[in-house]
Amino acid sequence: MSDAFSFAASRLFTNPDMISAATLWPGAAGGMESWETLDEIDALDLGDPDEAISLNVVRRTPDQMVDVLGHGMVVATVVFLIRVSEAPALKVDDVIQIGTTYYTLTSSPTRDSLGLTWRAPAREGTRESHSDAV
């Protein structure tokens, strides 16, 4: 059965209607408190270009329902699907660049049950603090 899922994942990441060419910059957002404007992102030293990883990603934008003071609110989100074979290690503060748009991973990415694909929540342009300190 896992061969069928592996085949389906391979087809998904080769479908030009589903994927975007991207660059992964490991840990590039670690020193930033916030990205308010594109100028700040352009000025950001994303790190050693030799450490950047070219890959294909599937960008999803599902709405999420959250509770705010007892009222339901719809929030737009960005989630990337990334092949584990292209990016074996993903973590918070990694930056994904698609063209001139930058996204920072906002919470720990998770793998699917077969370990083929990452699900990586991200945010465009702005990084919120996600320390565990209260």
Stockholm file with secondary structure:
# STOCKHOLM 1.0

chainA/1-134         MSDAFSFAASRLFTNPDMISAATLWPGAAGGMESWETLDEIDALDLGDPDEAISLNVVRRTPDQMVDVLGHGMVVATVVFLIRVSEAPALKVDDVIQIGTTYYTLTSSPTRDSLGLTWRAPAREGTRESHSDAV
#=GR chainA/1-134 SS CHHHHHHHHHHHTTCTTTEEEEEEETTTTTTCSCCCSHHHHHHSCCCCGGGCEEEEEEEECCEEEEEETTEEEEEECEEEEEETTTCSCCCTTCEEEETTEEEEECSCCEECTTSSEEEEEEEESCCCCCCSCC
#=GC SS_cons         CHHHHHHHHHHHTTCTTTEEEEEEETTTTTTCSCCCSHHHHHHSCCCCGGGCEEEEEEEECCEEEEEETTEEEEEECEEEEEETTTCSCCCTTCEEEETTEEEEECSCCEECTTSSEEEEEEEESCCCCCCSCC
//
